[in-house]
Amino acid sequence: MKMNHKPTLHANQVRADSNRVFELMIYHTVPGKAEALEGIFRDDSKLMAQHGVNVIGFWVPNENPDWKDTFVYVVDFPSREEAKKRWHELHADPASRPYVDAAKPILEKVDGKYRVDEVYMRPTDFSAMK
């Protein structure tokens, strides 16, 4: 699982050609369990921050019923290599195990795999957040 550290962003501080990456995470829960997953991440976010997993924000859809069983967050890393390192450190920490174990039964599975969409993104040169 992955979680929270609040950044101070200054758009003019980072050039668009930097190695900075953002990771978009979309978790799909079994029906009616998005709120439970929100609670798990509320607690796990502190551990994520301790490992340098810098979550920019957590979101829950509030209007489109097609998205009612989803939980979304975006993470900011200085580079793809740092992302890999920080996720590895978080997952190696025994303190993360209870959060992972609590989330597994409420995540939707497709073909035996948890339905979690994730994509690394780079900011465009015209993006306010770089």
Secondary structure as GFF3:
##gff-version 3
##sequence-region A 1 130
A	DSSP	three_ten_helix	11	13	.	.	.	ID=ss1
A	DSSP	beta_strand	21	28	.	.	.	ID=ss2
A	DSSP	alpha_helix	34	50	.	.	.	ID=ss3
A	DSSP	beta_strand	54	59	.	.	.	ID=ss4
A	DSSP	three_ten_helix	65	67	.	.	.	ID=ss5
A	DSSP	beta_strand	70	77	.	.	.	ID=ss6
A	DSSP	alpha_helix	80	92	.	.	.	ID=ss7
A	DSSP	three_ten_helix	94	96	.	.	.	ID=ss8
A	DSSP	alpha_helix	97	103	.	.	.	ID=ss9
A	DSSP	three_ten_helix	104	106	.	.	.	ID=ss10
A	DSSP	beta_strand	109	110	.	.	.	ID=ss11
A	DSSP	beta_strand	113	114	.	.	.	ID=ss12
A	DSSP	beta_strand	116	121	.	.	.	ID=ss13
###
